[in-house]
Amino acid sequence: MNEQKFWTEEAQQKLRSWFSWLQENRGDRARMRRAETPDDVVLSEPFFNFLRQMPEVWALQQNLPIAAMIAAVLAHVKDNDGKKSFAAQLASTKPGTDRSRMSELRFQQLQKSRTPDEFFRRLIRAVKLADGQVNILSLADSIRRWMNEYRYGTSLKPFDRLAVRWANDYYVAK
């Protein structure tokens, strides 16, 4: 997949706009939140509303699984907090405690997800642990990277791997 065509500035702006639109359209948001797998989302009208608002490249057959997972997981986000990366947000402490929003063990399990469905379930749990306050662009880019690594394998360059980036963000923020 051509990464430059999928993840352009225009795509990022359209994703922010769609997220704002979704916050006002509670029915579509609720239908997407009920999806148990990304495949469930592909079969829903709200997903086609999502695709209409995204760049055309997102609707290509090879990109549909990525787009579906992004739309479904972002439906669980309450507020876009663009201050830190998604992984750093998981390491941030819960108000009134000294514990991370996501424990190190759960974070490692998220990183070691073996299938898209497993990754999907764990991402939703992570969003909930972050109280729905996440960086939607960082989260969407993480989903795109994970799906590409799942399909095509990890990069030979360690710092191009999602797990390395996430670990760096998580442990630096801790």
N, C-alpha and C positions, 0 to 999 in steps of 0.2 A: 504494500500500500504506500502511496506517495504521501508521506507525512506532511510535506509543505502544503499540499492542496487541502488536506483534511483539517489542519490546525492553524489556520491563518488568523490574522487580526480580525478580519471580518467574521470568521466563525466564532471567535471568542466574544465579539460584541453581540452577535445573534444569540449566542447561548445565554448571555446576561439578560438580553431582552426577553427571551423565552422564559427564563426563570422568573422575571418580574411578572410576566403575563400569567404564568402558572400560579403565582401567589394569589392572584385575583380570581382565578378560575378553579374554585375549590372542588367542583365536581370532577373535572379532568384530573386534578391532583389526587383526589381520593381513589379514582379508578386505577391510576398508575401505582399508587401505594399498595393496592391490594394484590398486585402481581407477585407471584411466588418465584418466578424465574424471569430472566430477560426475554425468553421466548413468549411468555404470556403477554408481555408489553407489545411485542411486534403485532399481535393480533387485535390490538385495541385502537379505537378511533383517536384517543388522545395522542398516541404515538404518531399517527399520521398528521395530526395538527403540529406536533413537534417537528417532523420532517419538512413540512411546508415552510417552517420558519428558519430552518437551517440551510446552509449552502447545499447545492445539489449533490456534491460529492458524498455527503453523509448518507444519501439514499441509495448509493450503489450497493449491489448485493454483498460485496466483501466488507462493506462498512456497516451494514445493518446491525450485526450483533454488538458492535461497539456503541453505535448510536442508541440502541435499545437499552443497553446497560446504563449508559450515561443518563438517559431520560428517566429510567426507573429509579435509579439511586438518588438523583437530584430531586425527585418528587418527595423524598424523605427529609430534605434540607429545609429548615425554617428560615434561616437568614444567611446571606452571603457575607462572609467575613474574610476579606481579601488581605488581611494583615500578615498572615503566616501561611506556610504551606500546609496542606492537609495533614501530613505526617507530624509536623511540629504541633499542630493543633491537638492531635491525639496525645501528645506528651505533656501538654499544658496541664496545670493542676486544676482540680475541681475547686470551685469557690469554697472557702472555709476548711480546706483540708490541705495536706501536703502530698496527696496521691495524684498520679496522672489520671487523666480522663480514661485512657485505655492502658491497662496493665501491660508490662513488658511481655508477658506470656501471650496475651491475646494479640498483641501487636505482631509477635513472631508467628502466631498461627495465621493471621491475616496475610503476612508475607509469604507463607508457605502454602497458600491455597492451591489445590491441584486442578480444579475444574472451574469453568466460568460460573456455574451455579453455586459452588462453595464460596468463591470469591464474592459473588453477589450478596449472599446471605451475610457474610462477615463484614462487607462494606456497610450494609444497612445497620448492622449492630454498631459499627464504628461511628456512623453518623449519629445514631441515638446516644451513644456514650458521650459524644461531643455536644449533646443537647441541641442538635440540629444547626449549630453555628459553625459552618465550615466554608472554606475557600472553594467556591464551585469550579473555578477554572483549574485550580490545582487538583481537585478531585477528578474532574473530567479528564484532564491530561494523564493522571495516574491510571484511570480505567483504560484509556487508549493505549498507554504503554504496556500495561499488564496483558491486555488482549493480544497485542502484537507479539509480546514475548511468549505467550502461550502458543500462538500459531506458528511463529517463525523461529523460536528459540531466543536465548539471551545473547546479548552482544559480547564479543570477546573483550571489549573495553569495560572494566569494572564500573566506572563512573557513568556509563550509559545504561546500566541496569537499574530497573526500578527499585529493587530490594536495597541496593547500595545507597541510592538517593534517599529513599525513605529512612533507612537506618541512620544516615548522616543527619537528616532533619530531626528525626525523633530524639536521638541521643544528645545532640547539641542543644535542643530545646529543653531537655529534661533537667 
